Amino acid sequence: MLDLYAIAPEFPGLEKSNKLQQNPSQRVVFLENYFKSDLGDYRFIPYLQLHEFEAYLFSEPKNFALIEADNEKAIKELQIITEQYETPELINDKPETAPSKRIEALFPDYARSKTVFGPIIAQKTGLSVIRAKCPHFNTWLTQLESLATFTQLK
């Protein structure tokens, strides 16, 4: 599991994927397939997050009240951002408007303790909500879950 945002320039297939820049969902699938092919092991199931972990946190903006309960204006702003996209996974990846940068601009405390606040907000949101709102992530988890089912059938 890697963030596509700011991925290393030598990542397998990255240069070839530039032709898909206007369609981030297709681009990330292309890169995952290229990565899997490059590695050459059928057991490897790659996942690239569009665009970074913080996108998941946009699945339920009200949970940012865990950082600042009285900052309803900032929470509303996150909700407005979320509504502009088909899925939180598509919140764009420009350096100044990446999901983490948007959150940090509205909640400065998040920037100082993102490794604490991020997991807490994700846990409060819940995996079922994140999966429902982030189809690429859900597809990957479904693939992983199917391995358990396949193993049980053997």
Kinemage of the C-alpha trace (Angstrom):
@kinemage 1
@onewidth
@group {chain A} dominant
@subgroup {mainchain}
@vectorlist {calphas} color= white
{ca met a 1} P 0.000 0.000 0.000
{ca leu a 2} L 1.563 3.237 -1.185
{ca asp a 3} L 0.365 6.802 -1.727
{ca leu a 4} L 0.433 7.853 -5.372
{ca tyr a 5} L 0.982 11.416 -4.219
{ca ala a 6} L 4.685 12.301 -4.553
{ca ile a 7} L 5.616 8.735 -5.508
{ca ala a 8} L 9.242 8.233 -6.538
{ca pro a 9} L 9.931 9.268 -10.152
{ca glu a 10} L 11.512 5.880 -10.862
{ca phe a 11} L 8.337 3.984 -9.869
{ca pro a 12} L 7.608 1.289 -12.498
{ca gly a 13} L 5.415 2.626 -15.311
{ca leu a 14} L 5.133 6.152 -13.896
{ca glu a 15} L 6.361 7.868 -17.033
{ca lys a 16} L 4.056 5.766 -19.232
{ca ser a 17} L 1.124 6.566 -16.947
{ca asn a 18} L 1.409 10.304 -17.666
{ca lys a 19} L -0.871 9.843 -20.678
{ca leu a 20} L -3.618 8.977 -18.166
{ca gln a 21} L -3.026 12.006 -15.940
{ca gln a 22} L -6.523 13.365 -16.673
{ca asn a 23} L -8.140 10.152 -15.418
{ca pro a 24} L -6.644 9.390 -12.003
{ca ser a 25} L -8.697 6.221 -11.497
{ca gln a 26} L -7.465 4.665 -14.740
{ca arg a 27} L -3.948 5.877 -14.074
{ca val a 28} L -3.717 4.236 -10.664
{ca val a 29} L -5.033 0.916 -11.995
{ca phe a 30} L -2.504 1.107 -14.852
{ca leu a 31} L 0.306 1.710 -12.340
{ca glu a 32} L -0.809 -1.114 -10.060
{ca asn a 33} L -0.925 -3.531 -13.005
{ca tyr a 34} L 2.454 -2.318 -14.248
{ca phe a 35} L 3.942 -2.689 -10.770
{ca lys a 36} L 2.556 -6.226 -10.416
{ca ser a 37} L 3.894 -7.175 -13.848
{ca asp a 38} L 7.269 -5.593 -13.077
{ca leu a 39} L 7.553 -7.565 -9.849
{ca gly a 40} L 6.489 -10.751 -11.614
{ca asp a 41} L 4.885 -12.560 -8.682
{ca tyr a 42} L 1.220 -13.542 -9.004
{ca arg a 43} L 0.846 -13.382 -5.207
{ca phe a 44} L 1.579 -9.653 -5.123
{ca ile a 45} L -1.572 -7.510 -4.975
{ca pro a 46} L -0.458 -3.880 -5.200
{ca tyr a 47} L -2.461 -0.928 -3.977
{ca leu a 48} L -1.782 2.721 -4.711
{ca gln a 49} L -3.862 5.203 -2.762
{ca leu a 50} L -5.282 8.070 -4.782
{ca his a 51} L -3.708 10.410 -3.759
{ca glu a 52} L -2.782 10.011 -0.119
{ca phe a 53} L -4.073 8.503 3.137
{ca glu a 54} L -5.820 11.712 4.211
{ca ala a 55} L -8.345 11.295 1.383
{ca tyr a 56} L -9.998 8.567 3.488
{ca leu a 57} L -10.621 11.106 6.219
{ca phe a 58} L -12.879 13.080 3.876
{ca ser a 59} L -15.298 10.134 4.000
{ca glu a 60} L -16.883 11.631 7.108
{ca pro a 61} L -15.771 15.247 7.690
{ca lys a 62} L -17.809 15.621 10.879
{ca asn a 63} L -15.269 13.401 12.624
{ca phe a 64} L -12.763 16.243 12.535
{ca ala a 65} L -14.623 17.458 15.601
{ca leu a 66} L -12.277 15.066 17.411
{ca ile a 67} L -9.518 17.614 16.752
{ca glu a 68} L -11.501 20.813 17.338
{ca ala a 69} L -15.084 20.305 18.456
{ca asp a 70} L -15.929 23.996 18.198
{ca asn a 71} L -14.597 24.496 14.672
{ca glu a 72} L -17.849 23.923 12.777
{ca lys a 73} L -16.771 26.334 10.028
{ca ala a 74} L -13.724 24.205 9.157
{ca ile a 75} L -15.772 21.005 9.271
{ca lys a 76} L -18.311 22.580 6.911
{ca glu a 77} L -15.449 23.573 4.574
{ca leu a 78} L -14.247 19.951 4.498
{ca gln a 79} L -17.796 18.874 3.674
{ca ile a 80} L -17.934 21.367 0.780
{ca ile a 81} L -14.629 20.019 -0.564
{ca thr a 82} L -15.905 16.444 -0.270
{ca glu a 83} L -19.087 17.249 -2.195
{ca gln a 84} L -17.050 18.533 -5.144
{ca tyr a 85} L -15.727 15.042 -5.895
{ca glu a 86} L -17.330 11.759 -6.878
{ca thr a 87} L -15.221 10.044 -4.204
{ca pro a 88} L -12.745 11.314 -1.599
{ca glu a 89} L -10.100 9.318 -3.493
{ca leu a 90} L -10.273 11.902 -6.293
{ca ile a 91} L -9.548 14.968 -4.174
{ca asn a 92} L -6.739 16.340 -6.284
{ca asp a 93} L -3.021 15.992 -5.831
{ca lys a 94} L -1.558 19.409 -6.478
{ca pro a 95} L 0.993 20.158 -3.790
{ca glu a 96} L -1.063 23.001 -2.346
{ca thr a 97} L -4.454 21.235 -2.553
{ca ala a 98} L -3.612 17.646 -1.638
{ca pro a 99} L -5.972 16.211 0.995
{ca ser a 100} L -3.432 16.599 3.805
{ca lys a 101} L -2.704 20.220 2.877
{ca arg a 102} L -6.410 21.064 2.857
{ca ile a 103} L -6.848 19.496 6.287
{ca glu a 104} L -3.759 21.201 7.696
{ca ala a 105} L -4.964 24.596 6.436
{ca leu a 106} L -8.220 24.197 8.355
{ca phe a 107} L -6.876 22.281 11.357
{ca pro a 108} L -3.293 23.353 12.144
{ca asp a 109} L -3.129 20.873 15.037
{ca tyr a 110} L -3.532 18.048 12.525
{ca ala a 111} L -0.207 18.982 10.914
{ca arg a 112} L 1.579 18.678 14.252
{ca ser a 113} L 0.076 15.268 15.118
{ca lys a 114} L -1.181 13.668 11.898
{ca thr a 115} L 0.083 10.228 12.919
{ca val a 116} L -2.160 10.446 15.969
{ca phe a 117} L -5.201 12.262 14.568
{ca gly a 118} L -5.345 10.458 11.211
{ca pro a 119} L -5.826 6.944 12.612
{ca ile a 120} L -8.241 8.193 15.283
{ca ile a 121} L -10.431 9.934 12.686
{ca ala a 122} L -10.256 6.890 10.384
{ca gln a 123} L -11.266 4.602 13.248
{ca lys a 124} L -14.155 6.878 14.214
{ca thr a 125} L -15.284 6.968 10.571
{ca gly a 126} L -15.149 3.197 10.320
{ca leu a 127} L -14.026 0.853 7.608
{ca ser a 128} L -17.535 0.324 6.224
{ca val a 129} L -17.997 4.058 5.565
{ca ile a 130} L -14.541 4.436 4.036
{ca arg a 131} L -15.145 1.424 1.810
{ca ala a 132} L -18.530 2.746 0.705
{ca lys a 133} L -17.080 6.116 -0.258
{ca cys a 134} L -13.719 4.976 -1.645
{ca pro a 135} L -14.365 2.366 -4.352
{ca his a 136} L -10.734 1.845 -5.364
{ca phe a 137} L -9.799 1.019 -1.772
{ca asn a 138} L -12.867 -1.195 -1.462
{ca thr a 139} L -11.906 -3.141 -4.602
{ca trp a 140} L -8.454 -3.856 -3.182
{ca leu a 141} L -9.835 -4.988 0.177
{ca thr a 142} L -12.363 -7.202 -1.606
{ca gln a 143} L -9.468 -8.840 -3.493
{ca leu a 144} L -7.664 -9.501 -0.225
{ca glu a 145} L -10.799 -10.880 1.421
{ca ser a 146} L -11.379 -13.204 -1.516
{ca leu a 147} L -8.037 -14.831 -0.763
{ca ala a 148} L -9.383 -16.010 2.590
{ca thr a 149} L -12.471 -17.438 0.887
{ca phe a 150} L -10.336 -19.162 -1.765
{ca thr a 151} L -8.067 -20.642 0.914
{ca gln a 152} L -11.061 -21.958 2.862
{ca leu a 153} L -12.417 -23.673 -0.270
{ca lys a 154} L -9.207 -25.666 -0.774
